[in-house]
Amino acid sequence: MCSFLKRDLNPNVWQKSSLVFNPIESFLGESLSNKNVRFYSKAGLVSLARGEVAMVATENNEKIYILAILAEDSAYALHSQIFPDISRLVYDRMIARLPNKQFNSMNKPASEINE
């Protein structure tokens, strides 16, 4: 099933796509095209709404996350850069996080919790 959702973020591929609907351009994957990530997504666009669910994984699987945005407003549907901008912001924040830190509900690292 993942093979149906896997997207090639190489601009030489998606910018030359002959598809009527391009699930990269103006969507979450567009701003990650220069990053070495695996990207899986399901996107949709109509005149009054835009939505996408995507899974992003870094090359070494150090960071894996799911981002879902469903926006029922023509302002989102007509704004071609809002999804790429949100995606880039989330990616940058996820990459900036320290690796392998697990937190509990009190936001303490698991290694600092007394049992």
C-alpha positions in Angstrom: 0.0 0.0 0.0 2.8 2.4 0.8 4.1 2.1 -2.8 0.9 3.9 -3.9 1.6 6.8 -1.5 5.4 7.1 -2.0 6.3 10.4 -3.8 9.4 11.2 -5.7 10.5 14.7 -4.4 13.1 15.1 -7.1 12.1 18.4 -8.8 13.2 16.9 -12.2 10.5 14.3 -11.7 7.5 16.2 -10.2 8.0 19.5 -12.0 7.8 17.7 -15.4 4.8 15.6 -14.4 2.1 15.3 -17.0 -0.5 14.4 -14.4 -3.6 16.7 -14.2 -3.2 16.7 -10.4 0.3 17.0 -9.0 0.4 15.9 -5.4 3.8 17.6 -4.8 3.5 21.0 -6.2 1.8 23.4 -3.7 1.6 20.6 -1.2 3.6 19.4 1.8 6.3 17.7 -0.3 7.3 20.7 -2.4 9.4 22.4 0.3 11.2 19.1 1.1 12.4 18.5 -2.4 16.0 19.4 -1.5 16.0 17.2 1.6 17.0 13.5 1.7 13.7 12.1 3.1 11.3 9.4 2.2 7.9 11.0 1.7 4.4 9.3 1.5 1.3 11.3 1.1 -2.4 11.6 0.1 -3.4 15.0 -1.1 -6.6 16.6 -2.3 -7.7 20.0 -3.6 -11.1 21.4 -4.6 -12.2 25.0 -5.0 -13.1 25.4 -1.4 -10.8 23.1 0.5 -7.3 21.6 0.5 -6.1 18.6 2.5 -3.1 16.3 2.9 -1.8 13.7 5.2 1.9 12.9 4.8 4.5 10.7 6.5 8.1 12.0 6.4 11.1 9.9 7.4 14.7 11.1 7.3 17.3 8.9 5.5 18.5 7.2 8.7 15.0 7.0 10.3 16.1 9.2 13.1 13.1 11.4 12.6 9.8 10.0 11.5 6.6 12.0 11.7 3.1 12.3 10.3 1.6 15.7 9.4 -2.1 16.1 8.6 -3.7 19.3 7.4 -7.4 19.5 6.4 -8.5 23.0 5.6 -12.0 23.8 4.5 -11.7 27.4 3.4 -11.1 28.9 0.0 -8.2 30.9 1.5 -6.3 27.6 1.9 -7.4 26.2 -1.4 -6.2 29.3 -3.3 -2.9 29.9 -1.4 -0.4 27.8 -3.2 2.5 28.2 -0.7 0.7 27.7 2.7 1.2 23.9 2.7 4.8 23.9 1.6 5.5 26.7 4.2 3.9 24.7 7.0 5.7 21.5 6.0 9.1 23.3 6.0 8.4 24.8 9.4 7.5 21.4 10.9 10.5 19.7 9.2 12.9 22.3 10.6 11.5 21.9 14.1 11.6 18.1 14.0 15.2 18.1 12.8 16.2 20.6 15.5 14.9 18.4 18.2 17.4 16.4 20.2 17.5 12.7 19.1 16.3 9.8 21.2 14.8 11.8 24.0 11.6 10.4 25.4 9.5 12.6 27.6 6.7 11.9 30.0 3.6 14.0 30.8 5.7 16.3 33.0 8.2 17.0 30.1 11.1 15.3 31.9 13.5 13.1 30.0 12.8 9.4 30.8 16.3 9.1 32.3 15.4 11.7 35.0 12.3 9.9 36.3 12.6 8.2 39.7 10.6 5.1 40.0 
